[in-house]
Each structure stands twice: as C-alpha cells, then as structure tokens.
Amino acid sequence: MTSEVLYLARRDAYAAFLTAADAESNVAWHRLDGRFVDGASAVAAVDTAYAATRAAFNVIAVEGVGPVEEARTVLELLAAMHKDGGLAPDWKGFKTAREAFVVAASGFLMGSH
C-alpha cells in the first residue's frame, strides 16, 4: 500500500471517529436538555450513538498505531457522559480529550506522509 493511500485511510478513519464522537456528544446534550420524548428514547439514542462511536474507534484500535490512546480517552469520557442518566456530563473533559485526539492525529498524519 502506498503511503498516500495509507495516509488517506487514516485521515478518513480519524475524521469518522471525530464525527461519531461529536454526534454522540450531541445526543448527551439533547438528553440533558430534555429533547427526547422519554427516558427510553434517550437511552435508545445513546445506545445508537455509542455503537457508532465504538465502531469508528475499532478501526483506529485495530491498526494499533497513531492516536489510539487519545481515541480511547475520548470514548471513555463519552461513556461517562451517559452515566447517572446523563445528568452530569463532563463537557470540559470531553473537549480537552477531543482536542488532544485532534493534535495527536494531526501529528501522526504529518509524520506518516
């Protein structure tokens, strides 16, 4: 595989993970804001969003290089946002972890291109 193809695949995987993480954080926000009809709808939305984020993370984790630990931290903070009915999400922690992932991913991509 050429370095360009590998670069593009990694870039796309990192972008997909960020997109899924942002979507999941939006679900957490909507839950906290009371935008779901009921608790069951909120839990279903959380489950769907978490599954998408986890699937995007798995693409990064399988390769085992690059910002795997930073992605894992984002995933863990997202999971923590949903604990206790989603009443106390750590937005600052999530944003800090998300930014650390972006910096690590960017640095890894620059070094591999």
N, C-alpha and C positions, 0 to 999 in steps of 0.2 A: 504494500500500500504506500502510495506517495505521501510525503509529508504534508502536502496541501490537502489531500483527501482526509487524512487523519486530523489535521487542524480543523477543517470544516465540520467533521463529525463531532469532534469535541466541543467546538463552539456551539453547534446546534444542541448538543446534549446539555450544556450548561445553560443555554437560553431556555430550553424546555423546562429545566428544573426551576429556574427563576420564575418563569411564567406560572408553573404549577404552585410554587410556594406563595406567590403573590395572590393567586386565586384562592388558595386555602386561607391566607390571612384575611382576605375579604369576607370569606364565609364566617370567620371568627368575629369580624367586625359586625357583620349583619346579625349574627346571633346575639351579640352583646347589645346591639341597637334594637333588638326585638322585631326584626323584619321577617321572621319566619312565623307561619301561622300557629305552630305549636312546637312543643319540645321534640316530638317525633320527627317533624320536618327538619328541624335544626340538626338533629343527630344524623339523619339521612344525608343532609348536605355536607356535614363534617366528614362522614364516612366516605362519601364520593370524592371529596376534595383530598382527603388524606390518601386515598388509594392512588389518585393521580400523582400526587407529590411523591409518594413512595415508589411508584413505577418509574418516574423520572430520576429519582435518586438511584435506583437499582442500575440504571445504565451507567452512571458515574462510578458506582461502587464496584461493579463487575470488572471494570478496567483496572481499578486499584491504584491508579496514579492520578496526579493532579489534586484538586481541592476536595478530596474525599472527606477528610475530617471536618472541613468547614461546611460541607453539604450536610454531613451527619448532624452537626450542631444546629443548623437551620431546621432540619427535620425534627430534632428533639424539642426545640423551642416551639415549633408549630404544634407538636403533640401536647406539650404542656399548656398551650393556649386553650385547649379544649377540656382540660380537667376542671372539676368542680362546676360543671355546667357552663363553662366558658365565661365565668363571671369576673375573672381577674387575669386577662391575658397580659403578658409581658411584652408590650409593643416595643419598648426601647431595646430589650434584649434581642428581639427578633430583628429589628432594623440594624442593630450592630452586627449580628451574625450574618445577616444578608449581605451587608457591605463587606464584611471580611471574606465571604464567599466570592463576591464580585472581584475584589482585589486579588485574591488567590487565583481565581480562574483566569483573569486577565494576565497575571504574571506568568502562569503556566503556559497559556497560549502563546504569549510573546516569546517565551523561551523555547517553545517547540516548533516555531515557524521559521 
